[in-house]
Each structure stands twice: as C-alpha cells, then as structure tokens.
Amino acid sequence: TDVNDNKPVFRDCDSYRPEVEENSPNAEPVITVRAHDEDKGENGRVRYSIVQQPNQKGTKFTVDPATGVVRTNKVFDRESPE
C-alpha cells in the first residue's frame, strides 16, 4: 500500500574514504556504500548499480546490487593510460 515517493539517500557520503592500492588484485573490495529509502516493503528496498558513461570503455569498478560492496574490475597501474 506504500507509494514509491521517496528516493534513496546516502547519509554517510562524507565519511567515505575509498582507496585503491596500485597493483591490487582484481575484484578487491574498495568500499561498501549504504543508502536508505523511507518507503515501505519492496518500494524501500535499495538496489545498487554503477552507470557507465557513453564515452567510457569498460568499467573500472563493480558493485554488488544487494550489498553495496564496490570492487575493482581491473588491476590499476599508475603508468597505464586507462
């Protein structure tokens, strides 16, 4: 009976301090993001995703849709152009 009239809110963004070490293994956890939605039931369930920009080649990170765990999707090398 709840109307989906609230948007998810990331309350802790100011405390996020993600870091990725150079040459860390692929799929290394970076950060867990959390959002809260005031709606009830299914309308209040938050699903996470990363939106790829039109000019972007591949994704450097993935996010678990249910848990919000962000992981690397490549091995980062400072000398690499991508």
N, C-alpha and C positions, 0 to 999 in steps of 0.2 A: 504493500500500500504506500510505500515511500516513493516520492517523486525524486528523480535524479537531478536535484537542483544545487548541489554543492560540488565544487571542484576539489580535487586532491591538493593538499598543501604540504610542502616540505618545510617543516618547522625548524629543523636543525641545520639548515644550509650553512649558517655562519660558523658552525663548528666542524664542518667537513674539511679535512686536510689530506686529500689523497696524494700519494706519491708512488711513482713507478721507478724502480731502480733499473739502470741500463743493464741489458742482457738478462733480465729476469725471465724465467721460463714462460712460455705461452700458457694462457689460462690462469695466470697468477691473480689471486684476489687483490683488488685495489681499495675498494670501499664498499660499504653496504649503505645504500640510501633508503630512507624511510619517508613515506608520505602517509597522511591521514585524511580520510574522507568522512565528513559528518553524516553522509547518507546512511541509511539502514540497509541491512541484508546485502543482497547482490549488488545493489547500487553503491554501496560503501566499500566494496572490495577494490583494492588498488592493484593494477597490473602495470608492470614497468616495461619500458622499451626505449631503445635509442633510435632516434630519427636520423637517417642518413641524408646528408645534403646532396643536391643534384650533381655537383661537380666532384664529389668525394669518391675516391677509388677505395673500395673495401671499407671495413670498419676496424678501427684500432681497438675497440672495446666491445664487450658483450654485456648484457645484463640479464640476470635470471628474472623472468616475468613475475614470479611469485614472491621471491625473497628480497629482490633489490640488490643482490650481490653483483657488483661490477667487476669484470675480469678483463685482463689483457687478451687481445685477439691476435697478437704478434709478439715477436721479440724486438724490443726497442734498442736501436743503436744510434747513438748521437751523430755519427758520421753519415748515416743513411738519410737521403733526401725525403723519405716518407715516414 
